[in-house]
Amino acid sequence: MNKSIVDREVIKNLLYGDEDYLDEFVQVSIISFTEFNENFDKHLSNRDLANLRTTGHKVKPVAQMMNLHGLLELYERSKLVIQDDMSDDELKIVLEKMDAYCDVLLKELENLIEAP
């Protein structure tokens, strides 16, 4: 089985071990990463580097704290796709990988809320 993207212990440590805030943090994270994925898709598809950066900067600190290395790597790759004027095929690959990553991320976050 693949290793989970989301580490409950990392989140608990971010919250200084306070389980009471876990659900709230996770719910806000779901909203943030859903918005990120929608905007990422739009701005990368339009090759809009300025707005892509704005979108990335909104979630980058939380992604770093949660050790979401896959998301951060894809975000960095997406900026190169635009800066280096890479092919539409390369752009599509990054979009598909980010969509797949965010799908798993959001499912895992939702499962944390349902977990006891």
N, C-alpha and C positions, 0 to 999 in steps of 0.2 A: 504494500500500500504506500502511496506517496505521502511524504511528510506534509503536515498541515502548513498552510501559509500563516495562519493566525496562531499565536502562542498565548494562551490564556494567562500564563504566568507572567509574561512580559507586560501584558495589559494590567494585571494586578499590581505589578511592581510600579508601573507608571502612576497608579492610583494609591501608592503607598500601602498596598494590601487591603484597601477598603472595598470589600465586596459590594457594599451598598451602592457604590457609584458605577459598578461594572456595567449593569444594564443600560444606564443612561449614557455612558461613554460609548458603548457598542451601538446604541441607537443613533447617536450623533455621527458616529463613524460610518454607519450604513448610509445616512443621508449624504455625508460629505463625499464618500467614494462613488456613490451613484451619480451625483452631480459631476464629479471629476470625470467619470467614464463618458458621460454624455458630452461634456464640453471637450474632452480630449479628442473624441471621435470627430466632432464638428470642426475643431480648429486644425487638427492634423489633416483631415480630408481637404480643407480649404488652404492648406499650407500657410496658415496664419501663425507665424512664430511668436509674435507679441502676445496674442491671446492664449496661445498654447503655454507660454511661460507663465502667464498670470494664473492659468488653470493649475499648472504644476506647483506653483509656489503656495497655493492654498492648501494642498495636502502633503507637500514634501516633508514638513517637520513631523507630522503625525506618522507618516509612512516610515520615516527614519526611526522614530521612537519605537514603532511596532516591528521594526526589522523587516519591512516589506521590500526586500532587495529586488525582487522580480519587477515590481511596479516601478521602482526607481531606475532600474536599468532600461526598461522599455521607454520610460519618459526621456531619459538621456538619449537613447537611440532615436526617438521621434524628432528631437531637435536637430540631430545630425541629418536625418532624412530631408528636412526642410533646408538646412544650411548648405548641404552639399548637393541639393537639387537631385536627389536620388529618384529612381524610377517609380512609377505608380505601383508597380508590382511590389517593390520594397516597402512602400508606404502601406499597401494593403496588408502585407505580412505583419507589420508592427501593429496596425489596427486590430487585426484578428487575434494576435497574441495578447494585446492589452484587454480586449473584450473577454477572452477566455480567462485571463488572470483575474479580472474584476468579477466575473461570474463566480469563480471559486471563492474569492475573497468575501464577497457578499453572502454567499451561502454559509461559509464558515462563521461569519459574524452573526448571522441570523441563528445558527445553531447554538452559539454561545448564550443567547438570550433564552433559548428554550431549555438549555442544560441547567440542572439544579445547582 
